Amino acid sequence: MIRLARGATIRGVMLRTALLAVGAGLLLAGTAGPAGSATALGSDLPITQTDPVGDVTVFDGGGTKPTTGQRRTIDLTSFSVVRHGAETRFSFTIARIAAGRTFDQVVAVSFGRGAFNLLANPQHRKGTAISADSYCLVDVSTSKKTGTVRVDVPDDCLPEGRGVLRVSTYLQEKNGSGPGFSEDTLRVTGQVTF
């Protein structure tokens, strides 16, 4: 017996099923050759993109701490991804690397629809790279002079395939235990292959 969701029609279900089958076929065809193999990792690299200065979204977050100036420290000015030995380096340049007792700065990348997520805290010097197949702890290095946060991700922690790469930086309550205070986002132009 086939059960339909409320408001669904058999024709609609059949159409969605056909579209999913075509999409899956295209996905398989696209990864069957060398482009889907580990040797093609980073075929769209290097990636470099700038972000407008002063486009930080400041949230209320409650209270007066952190200050508006501290909330704006995560203003993303540029982002890059390059091959770095046996790893891929994600670099975020922000207005200022700052430490505080009430907040954490965080840099993040998402790829595709949950296929890969990278999350790093410049103050803790550690981050996580999570994909469908792996969970990796990664090292984070910083340059306070240039406001650069670098995260090196081993190849076996990266996803395969093609998709949209989104970048965000944000200021949140210490240890992520409460509201976010500010955020800056960037969508890398086009689609990226890892």
Secondary structure as GFF3:
##gff-version 3
##sequence-region A 1 194
A	DSSP	alpha_helix	10	31	.	.	.	ID=ss1
A	DSSP	three_ten_helix	34	36	.	.	.	ID=ss2
A	DSSP	three_ten_helix	38	40	.	.	.	ID=ss3
A	DSSP	beta_strand	47	50	.	.	.	ID=ss4
A	DSSP	beta_strand	57	58	.	.	.	ID=ss5
A	DSSP	alpha_helix	68	71	.	.	.	ID=ss6
A	DSSP	three_ten_helix	72	74	.	.	.	ID=ss7
A	DSSP	beta_strand	76	84	.	.	.	ID=ss8
A	DSSP	beta_strand	87	94	.	.	.	ID=ss9
A	DSSP	beta_strand	103	111	.	.	.	ID=ss10
A	DSSP	beta_strand	116	121	.	.	.	ID=ss11
A	DSSP	beta_strand	126	131	.	.	.	ID=ss12
A	DSSP	beta_strand	135	143	.	.	.	ID=ss13
A	DSSP	beta_strand	148	154	.	.	.	ID=ss14
A	DSSP	three_ten_helix	155	157	.	.	.	ID=ss15
A	DSSP	beta_strand	162	163	.	.	.	ID=ss16
A	DSSP	beta_strand	165	173	.	.	.	ID=ss17
A	DSSP	three_ten_helix	174	176	.	.	.	ID=ss18
A	DSSP	beta_strand	180	187	.	.	.	ID=ss19
A	DSSP	beta_strand	192	193	.	.	.	ID=ss20
###
